[in-house]
Amino acid sequence: MSFFIEVIIALGAGIGIGIFTGLTPGIHVNLVSVLVVTSSPLLLQFTSPPILAVFIIALALTHTFLDTLPSIYLGAPDEAKVLSVLPGHRMLLQGQGHAAVIYTLIGSLGSVVLGVALFPFFIWSMEKLDPLISSWVGFILVGLVVYMIFREKGKRLQTTICFLLSGALGLLVLTSIPNLEQPLFPLLSGLFGVSLLIVSLSETSSIPEQNFTTPLTISTSAVAKSVSAASGMGFLAAFLPGFGSSQAATIATTMVRDIGEEGFLSLVGGINTANMLISIATIYALDKARNGAIVAVDDLLQIVTFEHMILFLGVALAAAGIGTILTLLLSRVFARLVVRVNYRALVLSIIVFITLLALVFDGVIGLLILVTATAIGLMAASWGIAKSHLLGCLLVPVILFFLL
């Protein structure tokens, strides 16, 4: 079988599994990547390491497109899409859930196109900046957190309390409780998903018919700002150790203004995709892997060559294009299904589903994490605190990692 045919098969298989991981809350790309690496002695009898790497890249890129659907329609976010839940769910309740999905896709697809165009610049920047900035990351993050809290005029004390409570919970979950299968799932689902769903129960009784024909209202300048900011923050997430897409999204939302909810969704949608794409530059330029998928690629290849990088960029472009089309099609399916059921019953069933997943993944401990995180999320909602401040659950452990 020719190498080209193998690449096409691996691309298709990666996209197929990426659909599954993207649509299934709690099933992460890292899990599949680890399975590929552990199964590689068997798989390499039939194919080569670059082909397995193509599968992982296609899987990871596709996942960043499809995972917007459970975030918006079900309120079950993964790490990188937590900030899209509130505006996305609000648009869903206005009959604009499909439009919310389109806005996130604008950010994701735009970030891939811009990221590929700027790839040589990203590589050059990493090689120049890496020796200079790594020792200052913790102090930079502290400064940004202080800035974020200081912006909340009239609510600084409440914001600080919510940030510190979520940070303490995140620190406990991520560093002090051993052997958790999916620590982020109950943590993020409680802070951003279940708490929002509980609040929404008291505010509406039904999901209206979803509109597929309303013209998009995002401006050209908002697209340019959101895609540029997503690419820039995706670069930081791929470049800085311990600094992920969710932290990048938190900071970006405090710095990018006048883009509206539509641009906000594009910004959040684009950051995770840009992070995944630019992580290819990180492993090529610095020989450092910043996420689980790229760690798996590094384990398979040992050395990522220029030829590998070009292949992966081509795969990323193909996966992005196909992922966009698939997400648009599946969004219409979600939008039609979600209005056919009683809203209260749907919300309660989603809460039960998330609760059962937390139990399946991590038992009673997972349930306790979910309940505690939900309580903090409800506290923030009652005070009118922006959900972005609850990402203290991830920022506090990262800051302490760099400062201690």
GIQUI-V62708 format. One record per helix or strand of 2 or more residues. SS is the DSSP state (H for helix, E for strand). FROM is the first residue (numbers start at 0). LEN is the number of residues. Records with the same first field share a line. If there is no record, write none. Layout:
BEGIN
SS->FROM-LEN  FROM-LEN
END
This chain:
BEGIN
H->2-21  28-10  39-4  48-18  67-7  78-3  83-9  96-21  118-32  155-21  182-19  219-20  244-11  259-26  291-10  305-33  342-41  386-17
END
